[in-house]
Amino acid sequence: MLKDTPQLPIKMITDTGYEQQPEGSYPFALNVVNNYEDGQRGSLVNEQSNYEFVTLPGDYCGHITINRYEFAVFTVDGSITIVNTETQTLNTIITLPEFAFSKDNIITGEYRVVRGCENVIYWRDGINPDRYFNIASLMILR
């Protein structure tokens, strides 16, 4: 192991006060992970936190991962919104109250590229019929 790499403490001990804490142990660890981003192991570092960078058009009811940075997010107002975490933007591609999305029935699904160029999301919520949506042509298919 590298000399300059901080070593893992013995363990987390929460049953004592700070004064009685054994050397090399720690009483609390919020957002701590066991690796650096560059892959070094055996080190405790803080995990990056989350922050809000967009406001959705309605209450969240599910999402589908499109790629590393993009997600199709479904909201109760019947919206499908593409959220891009890299550019920190959102683009509502369609809003149809007839979708009848509900917070009580979380939407799950898949993203696929069809015929090499059509971006299609398939989703289900357990109440409505399974559907798919061609993002490129904005066609809703049942």
NORDA-V397911 format. One record per residue. N is the residue number from 1. SS is DSSP state (2 for helix, 1 for strand, 0 for the rest). PHI is phi in radians with two decimals (999 if undefined). OMEGA is omega in degrees with one decimal (999 if undefined). Layout:
BEGIN
n->N ss->SS phi->PHI omega->OMEGA
n->N ss->SS phi->PHI omega->OMEGA
END
This chain:
BEGIN
n->1 ss->0 phi->999 omega->-178.4
n->2 ss->0 phi->-1.17 omega->-179.1
n->3 ss->0 phi->-1.15 omega->-176.1
n->4 ss->0 phi->-1.44 omega->-178.5
n->5 ss->0 phi->-1.43 omega->177.9
n->6 ss->0 phi->-1.07 omega->-178.5
n->7 ss->0 phi->-1.56 omega->175.6
n->8 ss->0 phi->-1.14 omega->174.0
n->9 ss->0 phi->-1.11 omega->-178.6
n->10 ss->0 phi->-0.96 omega->179.0
n->11 ss->0 phi->-3.05 omega->176.4
n->12 ss->1 phi->-1.52 omega->178.9
n->13 ss->0 phi->-2.16 omega->-176.1
n->14 ss->0 phi->-1.94 omega->-174.2
n->15 ss->0 phi->-1.60 omega->-178.6
n->16 ss->0 phi->-2.17 omega->173.0
n->17 ss->0 phi->-1.33 omega->-179.2
n->18 ss->0 phi->-1.08 omega->-177.8
n->19 ss->0 phi->-1.18 omega->-177.7
n->20 ss->0 phi->-1.67 omega->-177.1
n->21 ss->0 phi->-1.14 omega->177.8
n->22 ss->0 phi->-1.08 omega->180.0
n->23 ss->0 phi->-1.08 omega->179.7
n->24 ss->0 phi->1.53 omega->177.1
n->25 ss->0 phi->-1.90 omega->-179.8
n->26 ss->1 phi->-2.46 omega->-175.4
n->27 ss->0 phi->-1.57 omega->-173.5
n->28 ss->0 phi->-2.72 omega->-179.9
n->29 ss->0 phi->-2.55 omega->179.6
n->30 ss->0 phi->-1.71 omega->178.8
n->31 ss->0 phi->1.03 omega->-179.5
n->32 ss->1 phi->-1.79 omega->175.7
n->33 ss->1 phi->-2.12 omega->-171.6
n->34 ss->1 phi->-1.72 omega->-178.5
n->35 ss->1 phi->-2.66 omega->166.3
n->36 ss->0 phi->-1.50 omega->178.7
n->37 ss->0 phi->-1.11 omega->-177.9
n->38 ss->0 phi->-1.42 omega->173.9
n->39 ss->0 phi->1.72 omega->178.1
n->40 ss->0 phi->-1.09 omega->178.1
n->41 ss->1 phi->-1.86 omega->177.0
n->42 ss->1 phi->1.47 omega->-179.0
n->43 ss->1 phi->-2.30 omega->175.2
n->44 ss->1 phi->-1.63 omega->177.3
n->45 ss->1 phi->-2.37 omega->178.1
n->46 ss->1 phi->-1.35 omega->175.1
n->47 ss->0 phi->-1.37 omega->178.0
n->48 ss->0 phi->-1.13 omega->-178.0
n->49 ss->0 phi->-1.60 omega->177.4
n->50 ss->0 phi->-1.70 omega->172.5
n->51 ss->0 phi->-2.57 omega->-178.1
n->52 ss->0 phi->-1.48 omega->178.0
n->53 ss->0 phi->-2.14 omega->174.5
n->54 ss->0 phi->-2.42 omega->174.5
n->55 ss->0 phi->-2.01 omega->-178.7
n->56 ss->0 phi->-1.26 omega->-178.7
n->57 ss->0 phi->-1.25 omega->179.3
n->58 ss->0 phi->-2.85 omega->178.9
n->59 ss->0 phi->-1.24 omega->-177.9
n->60 ss->1 phi->-1.14 omega->172.7
n->61 ss->1 phi->-2.29 omega->176.3
n->62 ss->1 phi->2.63 omega->177.1
n->63 ss->1 phi->-2.67 omega->175.6
n->64 ss->1 phi->-2.28 omega->179.3
n->65 ss->1 phi->-1.33 omega->177.5
n->66 ss->0 phi->-1.66 omega->174.9
n->67 ss->0 phi->-2.67 omega->-175.1
n->68 ss->0 phi->-1.03 omega->-174.1
n->69 ss->0 phi->-1.97 omega->-174.1
n->70 ss->1 phi->-2.06 omega->179.3
n->71 ss->1 phi->-2.40 omega->170.1
n->72 ss->1 phi->-1.58 omega->-176.5
n->73 ss->1 phi->-1.89 omega->-179.6
n->74 ss->1 phi->-1.82 omega->179.5
n->75 ss->1 phi->-2.22 omega->-172.5
n->76 ss->0 phi->-1.11 omega->178.3
n->77 ss->0 phi->-1.34 omega->179.9
n->78 ss->0 phi->1.55 omega->-178.3
n->79 ss->1 phi->-1.65 omega->167.2
n->80 ss->1 phi->-2.03 omega->-174.4
n->81 ss->1 phi->-2.16 omega->174.9
n->82 ss->1 phi->-1.60 omega->178.4
n->83 ss->1 phi->-1.84 omega->178.5
n->84 ss->1 phi->-1.93 omega->-177.3
n->85 ss->0 phi->-1.37 omega->179.3
n->86 ss->0 phi->-1.32 omega->180.0
n->87 ss->0 phi->-1.59 omega->-179.6
n->88 ss->0 phi->0.97 omega->-179.6
n->89 ss->1 phi->-2.24 omega->170.8
n->90 ss->1 phi->-2.36 omega->-178.5
n->91 ss->1 phi->-2.39 omega->177.8
n->92 ss->1 phi->-1.33 omega->-175.7
n->93 ss->1 phi->-1.58 omega->177.3
n->94 ss->1 phi->-2.84 omega->172.7
n->95 ss->1 phi->-2.34 omega->177.7
n->96 ss->0 phi->-2.36 omega->178.3
n->97 ss->2 phi->-1.01 omega->179.0
n->98 ss->2 phi->-1.11 omega->176.7
n->99 ss->2 phi->-1.06 omega->178.1
n->100 ss->0 phi->0.94 omega->175.7
n->101 ss->0 phi->-1.19 omega->-177.8
n->102 ss->1 phi->-2.41 omega->175.6
n->103 ss->0 phi->-1.15 omega->-178.9
n->104 ss->0 phi->-1.34 omega->179.8
n->105 ss->1 phi->-2.22 omega->-176.3
n->106 ss->0 phi->-1.13 omega->-179.0
n->107 ss->1 phi->-1.47 omega->173.8
n->108 ss->1 phi->-2.23 omega->179.6
n->109 ss->1 phi->3.07 omega->-176.6
n->110 ss->1 phi->-2.43 omega->173.1
n->111 ss->1 phi->-1.95 omega->178.3
n->112 ss->1 phi->-2.47 omega->169.2
n->113 ss->1 phi->-1.75 omega->-176.4
n->114 ss->1 phi->-1.87 omega->-179.6
n->115 ss->0 phi->0.98 omega->175.5
n->116 ss->0 phi->1.35 omega->-176.2
n->117 ss->0 phi->-2.53 omega->-177.7
n->118 ss->1 phi->-1.72 omega->179.9
n->119 ss->1 phi->-1.59 omega->-173.9
n->120 ss->1 phi->-2.15 omega->172.2
n->121 ss->1 phi->-1.94 omega->177.6
n->122 ss->1 phi->-1.97 omega->-179.5
n->123 ss->1 phi->-2.52 omega->177.9
n->124 ss->1 phi->-2.54 omega->175.6
n->125 ss->0 phi->-2.27 omega->177.2
n->126 ss->0 phi->1.51 omega->178.5
n->127 ss->0 phi->-2.05 omega->-179.8
n->128 ss->0 phi->-1.41 omega->175.9
n->129 ss->0 phi->-1.10 omega->175.2
n->130 ss->0 phi->-1.05 omega->-176.7
n->131 ss->1 phi->-2.37 omega->169.4
n->132 ss->1 phi->-2.48 omega->-172.0
n->133 ss->1 phi->-2.42 omega->177.6
n->134 ss->1 phi->-1.55 omega->-175.4
n->135 ss->0 phi->-1.09 omega->-176.4
n->136 ss->0 phi->-1.11 omega->-177.0
n->137 ss->0 phi->-1.79 omega->-179.0
n->138 ss->0 phi->0.94 omega->178.0
n->139 ss->1 phi->-1.84 omega->175.6
n->140 ss->1 phi->-1.72 omega->-178.1
n->141 ss->1 phi->-2.15 omega->-179.0
n->142 ss->0 phi->-1.95 omega->999
END
